[in-house]
Amino acid sequence: MGLSVKRVQKLLRDGVPGRHTDGAGGVKGLMLCVESKTSAHWLLRYQRNHVVRHMGLGSARDLPLASARQKASQERERIARDIDPLELKRKERDAQRQTEAKRITFRQAAERYHEAHAAGWTSAMYADEFLASLRRWAYPQIGNLDVAAIDKDAVLRVLEQRLRHGEGTFWVKRAVTADRVRNRIERVLDFAAVRGFRTGDNPARWRGYLQEALPSPRRVSPVKHLPAIAFDAVPQLMADLDASVAAQALRFTILTATRVGEALGARWDEINLEAAEWMIPASRMKSRREHRVPLSPQVLELLRGLYREEGNPFVFVGTRPGTAVTQATVLQALRRLVPGVTVHGFRSAFSTWAHERSRFSNHVIELSLAHTVGTAVERSYRRTDLAEQRRKLMEAWAKFCTSPPRATADNLVVMREHAS
C-alpha cells in the first residue's frame, strides 16, 4: 500500500512505531519511519555494491510527502550515475569542516599578520601603532566579520564612518590616517588570501578600485608644512639648551644627524667610545640596514658626561627605571625654546648646511643621513661606507653646531612634513 498525504497525516497522528514503504506510484526505497507521536523521519533505502544502505532525508513533520519524494528522486538519479549519496554527503561534510577550520575573523587575521611580521617592523613604536589604528578604526566595524566575507561595502563602512560630534566622515576629516588604515586592511586581506583564509580580489585596494569611489587623500588633506630651524640658527639653539637628559638627547640627535627614534633608542653596547663609533643595528634602522655613525669629539664629551642607571641599557635614561627618555619629552624641550618646530627638521638643516657650506660630495652627505644611494647594482659593487670621509663631515658639522652663535635675520625655513 503506497503512501498518500492523508495516510502520512494519520500515521503521524497515531504515532505507532513502524516503517511504511512508499509503494506503487511512489519512489523506490522511500520509507516513512515513525518512532512516536513526536518523532518521525524519511529514509531512503538503496543497495550499492551488494550492500544495503539507509540515508536519512529529514523530519517527516518538516518535510511533506511531495518534498520527500522529490528529494528521494534526486538521490536515486545520483545512484543511477554511480554516485553514492552517502559518500557525497560525507565529503561535503568534511569540506564544510575544513572550511570552518579555516574561518577566522578580521581581528584574528590582523593579529596573525602582526605576529608573522614581528621581525620586520621598523620599530616597536610602529608595530604597536599598526594594531592600535586597526583597533581604533577597523575593529568596531569589521573586527568580528569572517575575513573571507569582507567586501567593498565592509571596507567603505570603515573609511566612511561618521566621526563624533558631527565632524564629518573618517576619510574626509582624517584623510592621512584613514589612508593608512585602508593600506593596513589591504595588507591584512592579502595575508589572509595567501594563507588560504579568503579568495578573490582585495576590496581595500586603492589603485584601479577604491580610487574610483573615494577622493584622493592628497586632495582631501593637502600636505601641510611645518617650520624648521635653519642651519644658521642651530648654534644658538645648542647654546640655549639646558643640561637635562632631554636636552642632551636633542644635542646628540642634532650632532649625529640621526632620526630621533634611532637616537633615543641608543644603547651603551652599540657605542664604542675608544673607536668613536656608534653602530645602529638594522632592526632599529628605517632602511633595515646596519648604520655606522662616526662620533665627533663633541659627541664623545657629551656621552662621557651622561648619568648612567644601573641595569638600564639606554644611553638617555628615562624617568622610569629601565626606560629611555621619550620623544614627547625631547620635543617639549625643543619647543620651549622654538615653538612649533620638529626634531626631524635638524636632518634637513644638516643636509642644507652640508650642501651649501661644505665641499663634501652628495654621496657622502646622503650616506651620513643613512639614505639609500645609487642603484642596486651600484650598491652591490660598492663595499665601503666612506666612514673616514663621513667622520670628517660629522666633525665639521659638530664644530659648526658648537661654534659661538651668530645673529641671523631669519632663523626659520619651511620644510615638508614627513615621518621621522
Secondary structure as UniProt FT lines:
FT   HELIX           5..14
FT   STRAND          18..21
FT   TURN            24..25
FT   TURN            28..29
FT   STRAND          30..34
FT   STRAND          40..48
FT   TURN            49..50
FT   STRAND          51..59
FT   TURN            60..62
FT   HELIX           65..80
FT   TURN            81..82
FT   HELIX           85..102
FT   HELIX           106..116
FT   HELIX           118..120
FT   HELIX           124..133
FT   HELIX           134..138
FT   HELIX           139..142
FT   TURN            143..144
FT   HELIX           147..149
FT   HELIX           152..159
FT   HELIX           164..166
FT   HELIX           170..173
FT   HELIX           175..194
FT   TURN            195..196
FT   TURN            203..204
FT   TURN            206..209
FT   HELIX           210..212
FT   HELIX           217..220
FT   STRAND          225..229
FT   HELIX           231..233
FT   HELIX           234..240
FT   HELIX           245..256
FT   HELIX           260..264
FT   HELIX           268..270
FT   STRAND          271..272
FT   TURN            273..276
FT   STRAND          277..280
FT   HELIX           282..284
FT   TURN            286..287
FT   STRAND          291..294
FT   HELIX           297..304
FT   TURN            310..311
FT   TURN            321..322
FT   HELIX           327..337
FT   TURN            339..340
FT   TURN            343..344
FT   HELIX           345..357
FT   HELIX           362..368
FT   TURN            369..370
FT   HELIX           376..381
FT   HELIX           387..401
FT   STRAND          412..416
//
